[in-house]
Amino acid sequence: MQVMAEQDMAELLRCCLPELTEIEAEYIRDCWLKKPRTSLKRFAEQWQLPTKELQNVRKSSMERLKHLLALKGIHSTADLAGREEPI
C-alpha cells in the first residue's frame, strides 16, 4: 500500500512539473524524485544559489505544488488513497 501511494504521489508530482518554473521543477526532480536524491547543498552549488535564494525556491515550489495539487482535488494523503480516477 505504501509503495503504491509513493508511486502515485511521484506521478502526481511529475504531472505538475511543467507548471513550475525551471528551477522549481529541477528542485522537485533532483531533491525529491530522483534516486539517489541530490542534497540541498549540492543542488545549491549546481545552481549557484545563495542560502536565501535556495530557501525561496523551496518555499515557492511548495506553495505552487500545494496549489496545483489542490486543483487536482488532492489536499492530503488521504485524498490520494481515496482516488478512483487516474492521475
C-alpha positions in Angstrom: 0.0 0.0 0.0 2.8 2.4 0.9 4.7 1.7 -2.3 1.6 2.4 -4.4 1.0 5.7 -2.5 4.6 6.7 -3.1 4.3 5.9 -6.8 1.0 7.8 -7.1 2.5 10.8 -5.4 5.6 10.7 -7.6 3.4 10.5 -10.6 1.3 13.4 -9.4 4.4 15.5 -8.8 5.8 14.7 -12.3 2.4 15.8 -13.8 2.8 19.2 -12.0 6.5 19.8 -13.1 5.6 21.6 -16.4 3.6 24.2 -14.4 6.6 25.1 -12.2 9.5 27.4 -13.1 12.6 25.7 -14.4 14.4 25.9 -11.1 11.4 24.8 -9.1 10.9 21.8 -11.4 14.6 20.8 -11.2 14.5 21.1 -7.4 11.5 18.7 -7.2 13.0 16.4 -9.7 16.5 16.3 -8.2 15.8 16.6 -4.5 12.6 14.6 -4.3 12.0 12.3 -7.2 15.5 11.2 -8.4 17.2 8.2 -6.8 19.6 8.8 -5.3 18.4 12.3 -4.3 20.6 15.3 -4.7 21.4 17.0 -1.4 20.3 20.6 -0.9 23.9 21.7 -0.6 24.8 20.1 -4.0 21.7 21.5 -5.6 22.5 25.0 -4.4 26.1 24.6 -5.7 24.9 23.3 -9.1 22.5 26.3 -9.5 24.9 28.7 -7.8 22.2 29.7 -5.3 23.0 31.5 -2.0 21.2 30.1 1.0 18.4 32.7 1.0 17.6 32.1 -2.7 17.6 28.3 -2.1 15.0 28.9 0.7 12.9 31.0 -1.7 13.0 28.2 -4.3 12.0 25.6 -1.7 9.2 27.8 -0.4 7.8 28.8 -3.8 7.9 25.3 -5.2 5.9 24.0 -2.1 3.3 26.8 -2.4 2.9 26.2 -6.2 2.7 22.4 -5.7 0.1 22.8 -3.0 -2.0 24.9 -5.3 -1.6 22.6 -8.3 -2.4 19.5 -6.3 -5.5 21.3 -4.8 -6.7 22.0 -8.4 -6.5 18.2 -8.9 -8.5 17.6 -5.7 -5.6 16.5 -3.6 -5.5 18.2 -0.2 -4.0 15.4 1.9 -2.5 12.0 1.6 -6.0 10.6 2.4 -7.2 12.1 -0.8 -4.5 10.2 -2.7 -5.6 6.9 -1.1 -9.2 7.6 -2.0 -8.7 8.5 -5.6 -10.6 6.4 -8.1 -9.8 8.3 -11.3 -6.4 8.1 -13.0 -3.9 10.9 -12.4 
